[in-house]
Amino acid sequence: MSLLRVLGRPMLASMFLSGGLNSVRDPKAVAPAAEPVVQPVTERVSALPDRTEQVVRLNGAVQVVAGLMLATGRMPRPAALAIAATLVPTTLAGHRFWEAEDPSERAEQRIHFFKNMSMLGGLLIAADDTGARPSVLWRGSHAARDLRRDAGLVRRSVRATSGPAAAAGRVRAKLPG
């Protein structure tokens, strides 16, 4: 694994580990800001808990687990996607700059919003990073191509040897025995 991946993945994951732990430990601190985003989502997705604090805690737990996976390089692509999925509602709930009345507060929230969008971009790049190894799709398509090639070789080999083998069998059948 490259040095950039070894250093970059934990650095990218650090923000989510920290924020996720805070959300797991004290969801009540984040719940009021999360309410406008959580409520419409929980109405549409029945698998989510009804209480905002529970959804905030679940979101934080996903960030912690996926952050650890990303930081340690264990299944980093799904981990990056999981964090990206949690970052969207987190950003929409926590950094609603368009609702801020105070110009300085609006500017601060806009900076945080675009910082999160930048982290989302990094997570999407990490989710696409195969670590210099071919992807599963590439390996599957090349394995299928290799199997087709091998099947063609076997077919040609059988055709090439079947005629002489049949002739030898006919000759042998005519021999006294």
ZAKOL-602169 format. One line per 4 residues: their letters; for each residue x negated, y negated, z negated of N, C-alpha, C, O. Coordinates in Angstrom, 3 decimals, m for minus. Each point is the difference from the previous one (the first is absolute). Example, Ala and Ser with C-alpha at 12.3 -4.5 7.8 and 13.67 -1.06 7.14 Angstrom:
BEGIN
as = m13.190:5.690:m7.800:0.890:m1.190:0.000:m0.900:m1.200:0.000:m1.036:0.019:m0.665  1.386:m1.069:1.385:m0.820:m1.190:m0.060:0.770:m1.090:m0.730:m0.509:m1.108:m0.169 $
This chain:
BEGIN
msll = m0.848:1.175:0.000:0.848:m1.175:0.000:m0.892:m1.236:0.000:m1.043:m0.023:m0.653  1.455:m0.985:1.378:m0.829:m1.193:0.110:0.006:m0.792:m1.310:0.929:0.086:m0.803  m1.980:m0.842:0.625:m0.139:m0.834:m1.191:1.125:m1.033:m0.069:0.477:m0.332:m1.085  m0.056:m0.176:2.246:1.088:m0.981:0.001:1.295:0.601:m0.534:0.732:m0.663:m0.736 $
rvlg = m0.439:1.917:1.101:1.204:0.648:m0.525:m0.139:0.268:m1.497:0.941:m0.215:m0.764  m2.107:0.680:0.353:m0.229:0.311:m1.415:0.190:m1.240:m0.861:0.547:0.086:m1.099  m0.987:m1.226:1.584:0.145:m1.242:m0.760:1.348:m0.674:0.232:0.600:m0.534:m0.933  m0.128:0.560:2.172:1.206:m0.745:0.357:1.283:0.566:m0.564:0.871:m0.759:m0.425 $
rpml = m0.733:2.078:0.410:1.254:0.589:m0.488:0.269:m0.326:m1.464:1.115:m0.405:m0.328  m2.094:0.565:m0.571:0.285:m0.388:m1.401:0.259:m1.496:m0.158:0.799:m0.413:m0.840  m1.475:m0.391:1.647:0.229:m1.442:m0.084:1.422:m0.340:0.426:0.664:m0.820:m0.634  m0.202:1.446:1.701:1.376:m0.222:0.460:1.002:0.520:m1.027:1.037:m0.623:m0.227 $
asmf = m1.339:1.749:m0.386:0.921:0.617:m0.960:0.049:m0.737:m1.337:0.988:0.115:m0.725  m2.029:m0.864:0.388:m0.101:m0.596:m1.337:1.187:m0.894:m0.351:0.494:0.040:m1.127  m0.042:m0.831:2.067:1.130:m0.901:m0.259:1.267:0.782:m0.335:0.785:m0.412:m0.854  m0.593:1.536:1.528:1.203:0.791:m0.209:m0.080:0.805:m1.291:1.016:0.239:m0.654 $
lsgg = m2.208:0.171:0.293:m0.169:0.685:m1.289:0.328:m0.960:m1.143:0.728:0.348:m0.929  m1.265:m1.534:1.011:0.230:m0.996:m1.040:1.469:m0.418:m0.065:0.610:0.032:m1.068  m0.053:m0.419:2.197:1.403:m0.432:0.022:0.956:1.129:m0.320:1.003:m0.204:m0.684  m1.310:1.399:1.175:0.852:1.153:m0.284:0.013:0.342:m1.475:1.052:0.299:m0.565 $
lnsv = m2.225:m0.341:m0.063:m0.057:0.266:m1.449:0.808:m1.028:m0.786:0.693:0.350:m0.955  m0.781:m1.608:1.353:0.792:m1.040:m0.674:1.496:0.262:0.154:0.764:m0.179:m0.948  m0.350:0.599:2.128:1.427:0.276:0.236:0.473:1.223:m0.771:1.137:0.031:m0.471  m1.985:0.968:0.337:0.369:1.208:m0.754:0.084:m0.319:m1.484:0.927:0.442:m0.679 $
rdpk = m1.884:m1.201:0.174:m0.045:m0.312:m1.436:1.088:m0.982:m0.436:0.604:0.170:m1.059  m0.357:m1.190:1.869:0.945:m1.047:m0.395:0.894:m0.391:1.181:m0.167:m1.079:0.569  1.108:1.941:m0.199:0.858:m0.322:1.151:0.931:m1.174:m0.255:0.460:m0.634:0.949  m0.173:0.330:m2.209:0.908:m1.113:m0.322:m0.584:m1.346:0.421:0.743:m0.940:0.282 $
avap = m2.070:0.846:m0.238:m0.625:m1.263:0.396:0.213:m0.290:1.482:0.029:m1.159:0.414  0.119:2.217:0.380:0.128:m0.164:1.448:1.457:0.119:0.456:0.353:m0.491:1.073  0.478:1.127:m1.865:1.378:0.312:0.409:0.814:m1.215:0.441:0.696:0.103:1.011  m0.735:m1.249:m1.701:0.819:m1.127:0.463:m0.355:m0.459:1.417:0.886:m0.341:0.783 $
aaep = m2.176:0.331:m0.456:m0.406:m0.403:1.355:0.361:1.068:1.022:0.276:m0.311:1.159  m0.278:1.572:m1.588:0.273:1.105:0.918:1.489:0.195:0.267:0.372:0.598:1.009  0.471:m1.088:m1.887:1.444:0.235:0.089:0.611:m0.321:1.365:0.778:0.810:0.504  m1.091:m1.956:0.121:0.631:m0.304:1.295:m0.354:0.986:1.116:0.757:0.149:0.959 $
vvqp = m1.893:0.514:m1.078:m0.400:0.969:1.021:0.450:1.407:m0.384:0.433:0.773:0.855  m0.536:m0.448:m2.129:0.313:1.354:m0.467:1.481:0.307:0.133:0.368:1.093:0.432  0.475:m2.028:m0.791:1.445:0.258:m0.010:0.536:0.433:1.363:0.673:1.028:0.072  m0.939:m1.759:1.013:0.512:0.450:1.303:m0.586:1.344:0.445:0.675:0.783:0.668 $
vter = m1.933:m0.521:m1.042:m0.627:1.272:0.395:0.623:1.169:m0.752:0.269:1.045:0.593  m0.038:m1.211:m1.895:0.579:1.103:m0.782:1.443:0.281:0.401:0.482:1.122:m0.155  0.203:m2.129:0.666:1.366:0.234:0.492:0.010:0.867:1.250:0.944:0.755:0.231  m1.997:m0.865:0.576:m0.079:0.776:1.251:m0.699:1.345:m0.168:0.300:0.947:0.728 $
vsal = m1.222:m0.852:m1.673:m0.777:1.225:m0.198:0.410:0.613:m1.337:m0.412:m0.462:m1.065  1.228:1.507:1.141:0.546:0.594:m1.221:m1.043:0.749:m0.814:0.218:0.244:m1.187  m1.348:0.129:1.785:m1.029:0.748:m0.722:m0.754:m0.875:m1.004:m0.650:0.522:m0.905  0.730:m1.828:1.053:m0.699:m0.900:m0.915:0.802:m0.201:m1.285:1.229:0.078:0.013 $
pdrt = m1.924:m0.336:m1.121:0.701:m0.275:m1.257:0.844:m1.275:0.113:m0.268:m0.858:0.841  1.280:0.746:m1.692:0.900:m1.155:0.042:m0.602:m1.236:m0.676:0.240:m1.127:0.432  m1.013:1.342:m1.478:m0.541:m1.127:m0.759:m1.252:m0.550:0.679:m0.859:0.752:0.461  0.778:m2.074:m0.413:m1.135:m0.665:0.645:m1.313:0.354:m0.685:m1.012:0.196:0.673 $
eqvv = 1.010:m0.112:m2.004:m1.242:0.336:m0.717:m0.524:1.375:0.412:m1.209:0.198:0.117  2.116:0.743:0.103:m0.427:1.341:0.413:m0.576:m0.023:1.411:m0.982:0.689:0.275  1.567:m1.458:0.607:m0.516:m0.105:1.372:m1.373:m0.675:m0.014:m0.902:0.415:0.728  0.744:m1.439:m1.541:m1.288:m0.688:m0.120:m1.048:0.980:m0.545:m1.128:0.041:0.490 $
rlng = 1.500:0.731:m1.485:m0.929:0.983:m0.570:m0.358:1.066:1.039:m1.163:0.388:0.111  2.149:0.084:0.647:m0.254:0.988:1.050:m0.927:m0.576:1.067:m0.941:0.665:0.433  1.203:m1.888:m0.013:m0.852:m0.672:0.975:m1.435:m0.095:m0.516:m0.951:0.251:0.739  0.808:m0.612:m2.001:m1.335:m0.087:m0.604:m0.680:1.355:m0.079:m1.204:0.105:0.234 $
avqv = 1.962:0.932:m0.560:m0.580:1.345:m0.081:m0.488:0.467:1.368:m1.063:0.611:0.109  1.837:m0.899:0.931:m0.434:0.360:1.359:m1.288:m0.747:0.338:m0.916:0.573:0.589  0.846:m1.845:m0.959:m1.216:m0.768:0.276:m1.199:0.554:m0.751:m1.100:0.045:0.551  1.286:0.373:m1.783:m1.120:0.542:m0.784:m0.472:1.329:0.591:m1.194:0.188:0.235 $
vagl = 2.124:0.725:0.004:m0.381:1.322:0.520:m0.624:m0.122:1.391:m1.061:0.565:0.266  1.728:m1.303:0.610:m0.536:m0.159:1.354:m1.298:m0.806:m0.020:m0.898:0.255:0.802  0.795:m1.207:m1.697:m1.242:m0.772:m0.130:m1.162:0.878:m0.425:m1.109:m0.136:0.516  1.361:1.041:m1.461:m1.052:0.949:m0.406:m0.386:0.910:1.156:m1.180:0.282:0.209 $
mlat = 2.174:0.176:0.537:m0.287:0.865:1.146:m0.821:m0.747:1.050:m0.959:0.546:0.546  1.332:m1.779:m0.267:m0.734:m0.794:0.978:m1.416:m0.275:m0.495:m0.960:0.128:0.760  0.828:m0.502:m2.014:m1.314:m0.343:m0.553:m0.952:1.191:m0.002:m1.201:m0.160:0.216  1.732:1.342:m0.458:m0.855:1.191:m0.067:m0.135:0.706:1.342:m0.754:0.966:0.115 $
grmp = 1.470:m1.434:0.895:m0.087:0.617:1.318:0.794:1.285:0.130:m0.216:0.756:0.948  1.122:m0.488:m1.864:0.872:1.182:0.075:1.260:m0.386:0.759:0.789:m0.822:m0.466  m0.607:1.410:1.622:1.148:m0.306:0.858:0.181:m1.517:0.142:1.072:m0.526:m0.299  m2.111:m0.172:0.751:0.065:m1.466:0.029:1.021:m0.564:0.979:0.546:m1.078:m0.234 $
rpaa = m0.283:1.777:1.312:0.947:m0.538:0.987:1.428:m0.006:m0.553:0.652:m1.042:0.060  m0.135:2.155:m0.595:1.338:m0.068:m0.605:0.042:m0.939:m1.204:1.012:m0.657:m0.245  m2.112:0.594:m0.504:m0.040:m0.899:m1.155:0.128:m1.449:0.447:0.733:m0.778:m0.611  m1.440:0.413:1.671:0.084:m1.372:0.510:1.413:m0.316:0.492:0.500:m1.106:m0.206 $
laia = 0.137:2.074:0.852:1.381:m0.215:0.445:0.952:m0.159:m1.178:0.905:m0.833:0.036  m1.109:1.631:m1.079:0.865:m0.104:m1.185:m0.155:m1.367:m0.652:0.990:m0.619:m0.389  m2.217:0.150:0.267:m0.219:m1.323:m0.591:0.618:m1.078:0.890:0.610:m0.947:m0.496  m0.771:1.096:1.806:0.586:m0.977:0.926:1.513:m0.058:m0.169:0.593:m1.078:0.034 $
atlv = 0.024:2.233:m0.214:1.453:0.039:m0.184:0.420:m0.705:m1.289:1.076:m0.596:m0.052  m1.907:0.658:m0.985:0.340:m0.694:m1.243:m0.332:m1.482:0.062:0.586:m0.802:m0.728  m1.514:0.440:1.586:m0.431:m1.394:0.061:1.060:m0.903:0.625:0.110:m1.170:m0.369  0.653:1.686:1.290:1.010:m0.828:0.678:1.045:m0.526:m0.995:0.200:m1.212:m0.077 $
pttl = 0.473:2.088:m0.689:0.968:m0.555:m0.956:m0.668:m0.811:m1.110:0.582:m0.965:m0.496  m1.783:1.345:0.106:m0.717:m0.765:m1.026:m0.244:m1.423:0.476:0.190:m0.955:m0.754  m0.604:0.819:1.987:m0.269:m1.330:0.563:1.287:m0.801:0.145:0.052:m1.181:m0.341  0.983:1.836:0.850:1.273:m0.707:0.175:0.606:m0.418:m1.325:0.681:m1.023:m0.073 $
aghr = m0.916:1.794:m0.971:0.548:m0.344:m1.317:m0.850:m1.041:m0.722:0.531:m0.907:m0.639  m1.834:1.040:0.741:m0.875:m0.835:m0.829:m0.447:m1.304:0.616:m0.422:m0.905:m0.720  0.503:0.784:2.017:m0.573:m1.191:0.640:0.960:m0.611:1.006:m0.305:m0.120:1.186  1.463:m0.260:m1.683:1.056:m0.592:0.838:m0.244:m1.509:0.118:0.735:m0.811:m0.563 $
fwea = m1.775:0.462:1.302:m0.417:m1.400:0.100:1.091:m0.876:0.620:0.066:m1.197:m0.281  0.768:1.772:1.101:1.055:m0.767:0.669:1.083:m0.463:m0.968:0.798:m0.874:0.338  m0.764:1.455:m1.543:0.984:m0.406:m1.000:m0.553:m0.989:m1.016:0.763:m0.569:m0.780  m2.076:0.352:0.774:m0.626:m0.877:m0.992:0.329:m1.458:0.307:m0.065:m0.436:1.149 $
edps = 0.419:m0.309:m2.191:0.351:m1.413:0.145:m1.240:m0.889:m0.067:m0.147:m0.927:0.798  m0.733:1.207:m1.740:m1.201:m0.801:m0.214:m1.009:0.268:1.128:m0.318:1.155:0.280  m0.183:m2.212:0.366:m0.938:0.206:1.108:m1.269:0.764:m0.388:m0.496:0.813:0.780  m0.024:m1.069:m1.968:m1.208:0.726:m0.413:0.312:1.469:m0.276:m0.801:0.877:0.321 $
erae = 1.956:m0.610:m0.910:0.427:1.395:m0.236:0.245:0.710:1.335:m0.363:1.164:0.168  0.980:m1.875:0.775:0.240:0.572:1.334:m1.328:0.342:0.671:m0.129:1.070:0.594  m0.846:m1.952:m0.676:m1.311:0.243:0.612:m0.693:1.195:m0.656:m0.600:0.829:0.684  0.687:m0.746:m2.009:m0.620:1.123:m0.718:0.657:1.326:0.374:m0.688:0.993:0.238 $
qrih = 2.009:m0.979:m0.186:0.712:1.232:0.371:m0.256:0.384:1.458:m0.063:1.185:0.328  m0.084:m2.176:0.541:m0.315:0.277:1.405:m1.379:0.659:0.107:m0.184:0.945:0.768  m0.772:m1.447:m1.534:m1.345:0.595:0.000:0.072:1.451:m0.457:m0.600:0.876:0.622  1.330:m0.614:m1.707:0.133:1.374:m0.496:0.737:0.882:1.003:m0.345:1.169:0.174 $
ffkn = 1.351:m1.722:0.479:0.745:0.759:1.007:m0.933:0.446:1.121:m0.014:1.173:0.375  m0.758:m2.106:0.153:m0.892:0.352:1.112:m1.195:0.832:m0.456:m0.561:0.757:0.794  0.165:m0.884:m2.052:m1.023:0.895:m0.550:0.527:1.430:0.015:m0.713:0.930:0.376  1.959:m0.764:m0.784:0.601:1.333:0.035:0.154:0.510:1.423:m0.173:1.191:0.255 $
msml = 0.500:m2.091:0.682:0.086:0.426:1.399:m1.368:0.447:0.505:m0.095:0.942:0.786  m0.955:m1.607:m1.229:m1.361:0.411:0.372:m0.322:1.372:m0.580:m0.586:0.844:0.678  0.970:m0.624:m1.936:m0.224:1.321:m0.604:0.815:1.062:0.727:m0.468:1.125:0.177  1.679:m1.471:0.244:0.807:0.939:0.771:m0.708:0.364:1.306:m0.010:1.165:0.398 $
ggll = m0.570:m2.142:0.255:m0.776:0.276:1.202:m1.167:0.928:m0.277:m0.255:0.921:0.777  m0.457:m1.146:m1.868:m1.104:0.888:m0.376:0.486:1.411:m0.290:m0.660:0.975:0.358  1.811:m0.866:m1.004:0.560:1.329:m0.283:0.402:0.720:1.285:m0.192:1.210:0.121  0.744:m1.944:0.829:0.374:0.616:1.273:m1.237:0.463:0.761:0.023:1.052:0.639 $
iaad = m1.100:m1.827:m0.703:m1.256:0.432:0.620:m0.524:1.245:m0.708:m0.452:0.940:0.652  0.511:m0.928:m1.990:m0.457:1.173:m0.766:0.865:1.218:0.307:m0.501:1.124:0.037  1.790:m1.340:0.183:0.885:1.121:0.315:m0.310:0.582:1.373:0.271:1.174:0.252  m0.829:m1.977:0.624:m0.348:0.465:1.343:m1.425:0.548:0.072:m0.364:0.640:0.987 $
dtga = m0.434:m0.880:m2.008:m1.414:0.398:m0.003:m0.138:1.504:m0.216:0.391:0.524:m1.043  m0.939:0.154:2.020:m0.175:1.458:m0.108:m1.336:0.363:m0.624:m0.321:1.183:m0.110  m0.455:m2.159:m0.297:m1.285:0.296:m0.610:m0.983:0.613:0.991:m0.797:0.861:m0.370  0.847:m1.293:1.610:m0.863:0.489:1.081:0.274:1.456:0.355:m0.778:0.621:0.724 $
rpsv = 1.869:m0.079:m1.227:0.408:1.360:0.374:1.198:m0.126:0.927:0.774:m0.953:m0.090  m0.632:1.918:0.976:1.179:m0.050:0.872:1.287:0.146:m0.809:0.033:0.675:m1.029  1.004:m1.312:1.509:1.292:0.097:m0.676:0.594:1.388:0.197:m0.467:0.774:0.837  1.484:m0.471:m1.603:0.696:1.282:0.120:0.621:0.131:1.392:m0.035:1.075:0.599 $
lwrg = 0.597:m2.154:m0.093:0.595:0.026:1.334:m1.053:0.314:1.065:0.236:0.823:0.884  m1.395:m1.477:m0.970:m1.075:0.250:0.964:m0.472:1.442:m0.095:m0.169:0.672:1.017  m0.046:m0.193:m2.253:m0.465:1.388:m0.166:1.030:0.986:0.524:m0.362:0.997:0.624  1.640:m1.261:m0.868:1.056:0.893:0.482:0.071:0.038:1.513:0.125:1.070:0.594 $
shaa = m0.204:m2.238:0.032:0.085:m0.022:1.464:m1.223:0.659:0.624:0.125:0.673:1.024  m1.303:m0.850:m1.614:m1.193:0.647:0.538:0.006:1.499:m0.272:m0.501:0.771:0.819  1.051:m0.345:m1.940:0.124:1.436:m0.261:0.949:0.636:1.003:m0.257:1.100:0.491  1.348:m1.782:m0.186:0.953:0.523:0.989:m0.661:0.079:1.377:0.183:0.982:0.719 $
rdlr = m0.941:m1.998:m0.355:m0.711:0.025:1.285:m0.996:1.155:0.049:m0.109:0.687:1.015  m0.615:m0.474:m2.111:m0.961:1.107:m0.056:0.703:1.348:0.107:m0.502:0.911:0.659  1.661:m0.779:m1.302:0.753:1.256:0.101:0.480:0.248:1.432:m0.063:1.126:0.493  0.539:m2.179:0.168:0.417:0.154:1.395:m1.176:0.416:0.879:0.148:0.859:0.869 $
rdag = m1.302:m1.459:m1.090:m1.198:0.355:0.762:m0.390:1.458:m0.244:m0.308:0.730:0.943  0.321:m0.307:m2.214:m0.344:1.386:m0.332:1.004:0.976:0.599:m0.380:1.068:0.479  1.658:m1.431:m0.505:1.020:0.869:0.597:m0.226:0.129:1.504:0.176:1.083:0.559  m0.560:m2.166:0.097:m0.304:0.051:1.424:m1.195:0.896:0.292:m0.003:0.740:0.984 $
lvrr = m1.015:m0.808:m1.844:m1.174:0.875:0.178:0.382:1.466:m0.160:m0.450:0.852:0.766  1.280:m0.563:m1.763:0.442:1.390:m0.210:0.816:0.467:1.199:m0.189:1.119:0.477  1.088:m1.958:0.014:0.823:0.361:1.152:m0.876:0.299:1.224:0.217:0.998:0.687  m1.203:m1.856:m0.415:m0.886:0.237:1.143:m0.838:1.258:m0.207:m0.249:0.744:0.948 $
svra = m0.176:m0.508:m2.160:m0.792:1.201:m0.300:0.824:1.266:0.222:m0.487:0.981:0.562  1.745:m1.020:m1.012:0.878:1.166:0.181:0.248:0.235:1.481:m0.044:1.139:0.465  0.303:m2.207:0.277:0.232:0.151:1.444:m1.241:0.551:0.703:0.108:0.842:0.891  m1.279:m1.319:m1.296:m1.234:0.425:0.657:m0.323:1.461:m0.278:m0.572:0.684:0.850 $
tsgp = 0.934:m0.203:m2.031:m0.356:1.385:m0.356:1.130:0.982:0.226:m0.227:1.210:0.003  1.447:m1.709:0.188:1.124:0.940:0.140:m0.063:0.772:1.316:0.325:1.188:0.019  m0.727:m1.817:1.072:m0.088:0.694:1.286:m1.001:1.143:m0.034:0.362:1.132:0.321  m1.616:m1.390:m0.701:m0.974:1.103:m0.078:0.401:1.070:m1.021:m0.247:1.185:0.225 $
aaaa = 0.848:m1.578:m1.321:0.409:0.988:m1.004:1.109:0.890:0.549:0.013:1.205:m0.251  0.907:m1.786:0.989:1.081:0.786:0.597:m0.559:0.962:1.050:0.430:1.150:0.084  m1.384:m1.620:0.712:m0.623:0.872:1.009:m0.730:1.148:m0.668:0.071:1.141:0.458  m0.774:m1.442:m1.542:m0.710:1.062:m0.725:0.986:0.992:m0.584:m0.277:1.199:m0.030 $
grvr = 1.390:m1.663:m0.422:1.022:0.894:m0.549:0.592:0.896:1.069:0.263:1.174:m0.260  m0.048:m1.698:1.453:0.529:0.810:1.092:m1.001:1.070:0.399:0.369:1.151:0.236  m1.632:m1.531:m0.162:m1.046:0.978:0.341:m0.075:1.085:m1.055:m0.085:1.185:0.323  0.117:m1.581:m1.556:m0.088:0.975:m1.099:1.194:0.942:0.003:m0.133:1.184:m0.310 $
aklp = 1.288:m1.709:0.661:1.211:0.847:0.042:m0.116:1.076:1.070:0.572:1.080:m0.150  m1.312:m1.360:1.245:m0.130:0.963:1.083:m1.070:1.047:m0.281:m0.021:1.054:0.637  m0.850:m1.334:m1.569:m1.060:0.964:m0.332:0.591:1.233:m0.709:0.944:m0.105:m0.783  m1.528:1.266:1.081:0.492:1.181:m0.691:m0.359:m0.064:m1.468:m1.101:m0.410:m0.367 $
g = 1.970:0.788:m0.405:m0.263:m0.118:m1.315:0.057:0.756:m1.105:m0.338:m0.468:m1.087 $
